[in-house]
Amino acid sequence: MWTARPVKHRDMRPLAPVFAALGDPIRLQLVARLSGGAQLSITQLASGTHVTRQAITKHLHVLAHARLVRGARQGREQLWELNPAQLREARRCLDLIAGQWDDALQRLKASLE
């Protein structure tokens, strides 16, 4: 039977800002909009929302601090894009935790049978 490698506290510490950043609904929406692969300006990201460009900028800086997005100046605009490598790393961590839970549930089931 497959057993997940226990996730060590130090393995997850660098991902704490990622999970904190994704815990906000507006930032999660920004990540979803950027997941299409296109580079988008703050104006484009604010379009169709009730959120101001200034607020979008603040949220993008939180996401950038967590290395979920990166911005690049193009002329007078700042264009933002998703950093999928950071999301993959967070996914890897969640998969390891899920594997630990599956293993624990299997052991519980076996002991009850």
Backbone as numpy.savetxt, mean C-alpha at the origin, in Angstrom:
# Nx Ny Nz CAx CAy CAz Cx Cy Cz
3.07 -31.05 4.91 2.24 -29.89 4.91 3.12 -28.65 4.91
2.74 -27.63 4.14 3.49 -26.39 4.04 3.29 -25.57 5.29
4.39 -25.04 5.81 4.32 -24.17 6.97 4.98 -22.86 6.62
4.27 -21.77 6.84 4.83 -20.46 6.55 5.96 -20.13 7.50
6.95 -19.44 6.99 8.02 -18.95 7.84 7.43 -17.88 8.74
7.63 -17.97 10.05 7.07 -16.95 10.95 7.53 -15.55 10.55
6.61 -14.63 10.52 6.95 -13.25 10.20 7.55 -12.63 11.46
8.75 -12.15 11.31 9.43 -11.55 12.45 9.08 -10.06 12.53
9.05 -9.55 13.73 8.71 -8.15 13.96 9.59 -7.22 13.12
10.88 -7.52 13.05 11.80 -6.64 12.31 11.52 -6.70 10.81
10.93 -7.80 10.32 10.59 -7.89 8.91 9.46 -6.94 8.54
8.56 -6.68 9.49 7.39 -5.86 9.22 7.61 -4.39 9.52
8.60 -4.07 10.32 8.80 -2.68 10.74 8.89 -1.71 9.56
9.63 -2.01 8.48 9.69 -1.07 7.36 8.35 -0.89 6.64
7.43 -1.84 6.84 6.14 -1.76 6.16 5.08 -1.02 6.98
5.38 -0.66 8.21 4.40 0.04 9.04 3.91 1.32 8.38
4.77 2.16 7.78 4.26 3.36 7.10 3.36 3.03 5.91
3.61 1.90 5.26 2.78 1.49 4.12 1.35 1.20 4.60
1.24 0.38 5.64 -0.09 0.03 6.13 -0.79 1.23 6.75
-0.03 2.10 7.40 -0.62 3.32 7.96 -1.14 4.22 6.84
-0.35 4.37 5.78 -0.77 5.21 4.66 -2.00 4.65 3.97
-2.07 3.34 3.83 -3.21 2.72 3.15 -4.46 2.68 4.03
-4.32 3.02 5.31 -5.46 3.01 6.22 -6.39 4.19 6.04
-6.00 5.17 5.25 -6.84 6.34 5.01 -7.61 6.14 3.70
-8.94 6.36 3.71 -9.73 6.12 2.50 -9.32 6.98 1.30
-8.93 8.21 1.54 -8.53 9.08 0.42 -7.22 8.59 -0.18
-6.27 8.23 0.67 -5.00 7.72 0.14 -5.19 6.40 -0.57
-6.06 5.57 -0.06 -6.35 4.30 -0.73 -6.97 4.55 -2.10
-7.83 5.56 -2.18 -8.43 5.93 -3.47 -7.35 6.45 -4.43
-6.40 7.23 -3.93 -5.32 7.73 -4.79 -4.47 6.57 -5.33
-4.17 5.61 -4.48 -3.42 4.43 -4.92 -4.20 3.69 -6.00
-5.50 3.55 -5.80 -6.34 2.87 -6.79 -6.34 3.62 -8.11
-6.41 4.94 -8.07 -6.41 5.72 -9.31 -5.06 5.62 -10.02
-3.99 5.56 -9.25 -2.66 5.46 -9.86 -2.33 4.05 -10.31
-3.09 3.07 -9.87 -2.79 1.68 -10.21 -3.06 1.37 -11.68
-3.68 2.29 -12.38 -3.88 2.11 -13.82 -2.59 2.21 -14.61
-1.54 2.71 -13.97 -0.23 2.76 -14.63 0.14 4.11 -15.19
-0.82 5.02 -15.29 -0.53 6.34 -15.86 0.04 7.27 -14.80
0.86 8.20 -15.25 1.31 9.28 -14.37 0.22 10.34 -14.38
-0.18 10.77 -13.19 -1.26 11.75 -13.09 -0.82 12.95 -12.29
-1.35 14.11 -12.69 -1.07 15.33 -11.96 -2.01 15.44 -10.76
-1.70 16.36 -9.89 -2.56 16.60 -8.73 -3.94 17.04 -9.18
-4.01 17.86 -10.21 -5.30 18.30 -10.75 -6.10 17.11 -11.26
-5.46 16.20 -11.96 -6.16 15.01 -12.45 -6.61 14.13 -11.30
-5.79 14.00 -10.28 -6.15 13.17 -9.14 -7.29 13.77 -8.32
-7.38 15.09 -8.29 -8.44 15.76 -7.54 -9.74 15.83 -8.34
-9.65 15.70 -9.64 -10.83 15.80 -10.49 -11.88 14.75 -10.13
-13.12 15.20 -10.00 -14.22 14.29 -9.71 -14.33 13.91 -8.24
-13.55 14.56 -7.39 -13.62 14.28 -5.96 -14.02 15.56 -5.22
-14.31 15.43 -3.96 -14.61 16.58 -3.12 -13.36 17.08 -2.39
-12.20 16.54 -2.75 -10.95 16.83 -2.06 -10.20 17.93 -2.82
-9.66 18.90 -2.07 -8.91 19.98 -2.69 -7.55 19.50 -3.18
-6.98 20.25 -4.10 -5.65 19.91 -4.60 -4.62 19.97 -3.48
-4.79 20.92 -2.57 -3.87 21.03 -1.44 -3.93 19.77 -0.57
-5.13 19.27 -0.31 -5.28 18.05 0.48 -4.71 16.85 -0.26
-4.95 16.80 -1.56 -4.38 15.71 -2.38 -2.86 15.72 -2.27
-2.28 16.91 -2.33 -0.82 17.04 -2.22 -0.33 16.49 -0.89
-1.00 16.83 0.19 -0.60 16.32 1.51 -0.70 14.80 1.56
-1.77 14.24 1.01 -1.93 12.79 1.00 -0.85 12.13 0.14
-0.50 12.74 -0.98 0.55 12.19 -1.83 1.90 12.18 -1.13
2.15 13.18 -0.31 3.41 13.22 0.43 3.47 12.10 1.47
2.34 11.79 2.08 2.31 10.65 3.02 2.59 9.36 2.26
1.96 9.21 1.10 2.18 8.01 0.28 3.63 7.94 -0.21
4.21 9.09 -0.54 5.60 9.12 -0.99 6.54 8.75 0.16
6.23 9.22 1.36 7.05 8.86 2.53 7.03 7.34 2.75
5.90 6.71 2.47 5.78 5.25 2.59 6.32 4.54 1.35
6.85 5.30 0.41 7.40 4.79 -0.86 6.37 4.05 -1.70
5.09 4.44 -1.57 4.03 3.84 -2.39 3.88 4.57 -3.72
4.24 5.85 -3.74 4.17 6.64 -4.97 5.45 7.45 -5.09
5.69 7.92 -6.29 6.82 8.82 -6.51 6.37 9.92 -7.48
6.89 11.09 -7.24 6.55 12.22 -8.09 7.74 12.64 -8.91
7.45 13.16 -10.09 8.49 13.67 -10.98 7.98 14.95 -11.63
8.82 15.95 -11.62 8.45 17.23 -12.22 8.51 17.09 -13.74
7.44 17.57 -14.38 7.41 17.61 -15.85 6.89 18.99 -16.22
7.80 19.85 -16.60 7.43 21.23 -16.86 7.01 21.89 -15.57
5.83 22.46 -15.56 5.32 23.13 -14.36 4.53 22.20 -13.45
4.30 20.98 -13.90 3.48 20.05 -13.12 4.33 18.99 -12.43
3.78 18.50 -11.35 4.34 17.34 -10.67 3.45 16.16 -11.04
4.01 15.15 -11.67 3.26 13.97 -12.05 3.59 12.85 -11.07
2.56 12.12 -10.70 2.70 11.06 -9.69 2.42 9.71 -10.30
3.17 8.71 -9.85 2.96 7.34 -10.30 3.10 6.39 -9.13
2.50 5.23 -9.28 2.52 4.20 -8.25 3.87 3.49 -8.25
4.32 3.10 -7.07 5.51 2.26 -6.94 5.03 0.85 -6.61
4.83 0.01 -7.62 4.25 -1.31 -7.37 5.16 -2.22 -6.53
6.45 -1.97 -6.51 7.36 -2.83 -5.72 7.01 -2.76 -4.23
6.64 -1.60 -3.75 6.30 -1.46 -2.34 4.99 -2.19 -2.02
4.05 -2.16 -2.94 2.80 -2.90 -2.74 3.05 -4.40 -2.76
3.95 -4.85 -3.63 4.29 -6.28 -3.67 4.91 -6.72 -2.35
5.75 -5.88 -1.77 6.38 -6.22 -0.49 5.33 -6.31 0.62
4.37 -5.39 0.62 3.29 -5.45 1.61 2.45 -6.71 1.39
2.20 -7.04 0.17 1.43 -8.24 -0.16 2.16 -9.50 0.32
3.49 -9.53 0.14 4.29 -10.66 0.60 4.14 -10.84 2.11
4.19 -9.75 2.82 4.05 -9.80 4.27 2.67 -10.33 4.67
1.62 -9.84 4.02 0.26 -10.30 4.31 0.09 -11.77 3.96
0.71 -12.20 2.87 0.64 -13.62 2.49 1.30 -14.51 3.54
2.43 -14.05 4.09 3.10 -14.82 5.15 2.22 -14.92 6.39
1.59 -13.81 6.76 0.70 -13.82 7.93 -0.49 -14.73 7.67
-1.05 -14.66 6.47 -2.18 -15.53 6.12 -1.77 -17.00 6.18
-0.57 -17.29 5.72 -0.07 -18.67 5.79 0.07 -19.15 7.22
0.50 -18.28 8.11 0.60 -18.65 9.52 -0.79 -18.96 10.10
-1.77 -18.15 9.75 -3.13 -18.40 10.23 -3.68 -19.71 9.68
-3.44 -19.96 8.39 -3.90 -21.21 7.79 -3.28 -22.41 8.50
-1.99 -22.31 8.78 -1.29 -23.39 9.47 -1.86 -23.59 10.87
-2.10 -22.50 11.58 -2.65 -22.60 12.94 -4.05 -23.21 12.91
-4.86 -22.82 11.94 -6.21 -23.39 11.83 -6.16 -24.87 11.48
-5.22 -25.28 10.65 -5.07 -26.69 10.30 -4.68 -27.50 11.53
-3.76 -26.97 12.33 -3.35 -27.66 13.56 -4.52 -27.77 14.53
-5.32 -26.71 14.64 -6.48 -26.73 15.51 -7.49 -27.79 15.03
-7.74 -27.80 13.74 -8.68 -28.76 13.16 -8.19 -30.19 13.43
-6.90 -30.42 13.22 -6.35 -31.76 13.44 -6.47 -32.18 14.91
-6.26 -31.24 15.80 -6.34 -31.60 17.23 -7.78 -31.83 17.67
-8.75 -31.25 17.00 -10.15 -31.45 17.35 -10.72 -32.73 16.76
-10.09 -33.24 15.73 -10.61 -34.44 15.08 -10.15 -35.68 15.73
